[in-house]
Amino acid sequence: MEQEDFVLREIEKIGAILSAIRQIFFGGKDNLAIIPEKQLDNAKDVLLNQIDFDLDEFLELNTEDSIEYMNSLKGFNVENLELLADCIAQTGFIDKGDSQKKYFEKALQLYELCNLKSKTYSIERESKIKAIQCV
């Protein structure tokens, strides 16, 4: 029982961190003067320091290693995986450079992992996948 409470707190903590990153990076109105590169660096630092997720390393992994990497991280349930995929996808939509394709590939991998782990079909997730595929 105590172990379950700890796991639930960890899952909630990761969800809160991902939501905060998403708000700062994509929805925050107070940080309009910060350039996107600086926001991305800040988001990477928060991910690494708070939940031990290295975005740069993750972007370089192949599909199998990406799945293994995500499965090695504690506290990533389907909802948190989807939040992370949303952040990575939105970064891809902002980045018009060479990295855009990598961001989209990783977001699609995470959405597919969500589909594999989830017991329910998500129309919203499928529409996100289609939006990326149309770019």
C-alpha positions as CSV (number, residue, x, y, z in Angstrom):
1,M,0.0,0.0,0.0
2,E,2.8,2.4,0.9
3,Q,4.7,1.5,-2.3
4,E,1.5,2.3,-4.4
5,D,1.2,5.7,-2.7
6,F,4.9,6.4,-3.6
7,V,4.4,5.4,-7.2
8,L,1.2,7.5,-7.5
9,R,3.0,10.5,-6.1
10,E,5.9,10.0,-8.6
11,I,3.5,9.8,-11.5
12,E,1.6,12.9,-10.4
13,K,5.0,14.7,-9.9
14,I,6.1,13.9,-13.4
15,G,2.7,15.0,-14.8
16,A,2.9,18.3,-13.0
17,I,6.5,18.9,-14.2
18,L,5.5,18.1,-17.8
19,S,2.5,20.4,-17.6
20,A,4.6,23.2,-16.1
21,I,7.1,22.8,-18.9
22,R,4.4,22.9,-21.5
23,Q,2.8,26.0,-19.9
24,I,6.2,27.8,-19.8
25,F,7.3,26.8,-23.2
26,F,4.1,26.9,-25.2
27,G,1.4,28.7,-23.3
28,G,3.0,31.2,-20.9
29,K,2.2,34.8,-21.6
30,D,4.7,36.2,-19.0
31,N,7.7,35.0,-20.9
32,L,7.2,36.5,-24.3
33,A,10.6,38.1,-24.3
34,I,12.4,34.8,-24.0
35,I,13.5,33.4,-27.3
36,P,12.4,29.8,-28.1
37,E,16.0,28.5,-28.0
38,K,16.4,29.7,-24.4
39,Q,13.0,28.2,-23.5
40,L,14.0,24.9,-25.0
41,D,17.2,24.9,-23.1
42,N,15.3,25.7,-19.9
43,A,12.8,22.9,-20.6
44,K,15.7,20.4,-21.3
45,D,17.3,21.4,-17.9
46,V,14.0,20.9,-16.0
47,L,13.4,17.5,-17.7
48,L,16.9,16.4,-16.9
49,N,17.1,17.7,-13.3
50,Q,13.5,16.9,-12.2
51,I,12.7,13.6,-13.9
52,D,16.0,12.4,-15.2
53,F,14.9,12.6,-18.9
54,D,17.7,13.6,-21.3
55,L,15.9,15.0,-24.4
56,D,19.1,15.3,-26.4
57,E,20.0,11.7,-25.7
58,F,16.4,10.6,-26.4
59,L,16.4,12.3,-29.8
60,E,19.5,10.3,-30.9
61,L,18.1,6.9,-30.0
62,N,16.6,4.5,-32.5
63,T,13.0,3.3,-32.0
64,E,13.8,0.2,-30.0
65,D,16.2,2.0,-27.7
66,S,13.7,4.8,-27.3
67,I,11.1,2.4,-26.1
68,E,13.6,0.8,-23.7
69,Y,14.7,4.2,-22.5
70,M,11.1,5.3,-21.7
71,N,10.4,2.0,-20.0
72,S,13.4,2.5,-17.8
73,L,12.0,5.7,-16.4
74,K,9.8,5.5,-13.4
75,G,6.5,7.4,-13.3
76,F,5.7,7.5,-17.0
77,N,2.2,6.3,-17.4
78,V,0.2,6.8,-20.6
79,E,-0.9,10.3,-19.7
80,N,2.6,11.4,-18.9
81,L,4.0,9.8,-22.1
82,E,1.4,11.7,-24.1
83,L,2.2,15.0,-22.3
84,L,5.9,14.5,-23.2
85,A,4.9,13.6,-26.8
86,D,2.8,16.8,-27.0
87,C,5.8,18.9,-25.8
88,I,8.2,17.3,-28.3
89,A,5.6,17.6,-31.1
90,Q,5.0,21.3,-30.3
91,T,8.8,21.9,-30.3
92,G,8.8,20.3,-33.8
93,F,6.1,22.7,-35.0
94,I,8.1,25.7,-33.7
95,D,11.5,24.5,-35.0
96,K,11.6,25.0,-38.7
97,G,15.2,23.8,-39.0
98,D,16.9,20.5,-39.4
99,S,15.8,19.2,-36.0
100,Q,12.1,19.4,-36.9
101,K,12.0,15.9,-38.4
102,K,13.7,14.4,-35.3
103,Y,11.2,16.0,-33.0
104,F,8.3,14.7,-35.1
105,E,9.7,11.2,-35.3
106,K,10.2,11.0,-31.5
107,A,6.7,12.5,-30.8
108,L,5.2,9.8,-33.2
109,Q,7.1,7.1,-31.4
110,L,5.8,8.3,-28.0
111,Y,2.2,8.5,-29.3
112,E,2.5,4.9,-30.7
113,L,3.9,3.8,-27.3
114,C,0.8,5.4,-25.7
115,N,-1.4,3.5,-28.1
116,L,0.3,0.2,-27.2
117,K,0.1,0.8,-23.5
118,S,-3.4,2.3,-23.4
119,K,-6.5,0.2,-23.2
120,T,-8.7,2.8,-24.8
121,Y,-8.7,4.5,-28.2
122,S,-8.0,8.2,-28.2
123,I,-9.4,10.3,-31.0
124,E,-7.4,13.3,-29.7
125,R,-4.2,11.3,-29.8
126,E,-4.9,10.1,-33.3
127,S,-5.6,13.6,-34.5
128,K,-2.2,14.7,-33.1
129,I,-0.6,11.9,-35.0
130,K,-2.3,12.9,-38.2
131,A,-1.3,16.6,-37.7
132,I,2.3,15.5,-37.5
133,Q,2.1,13.2,-40.5
134,C,0.6,16.0,-42.6
135,V,3.6,18.3,-42.1
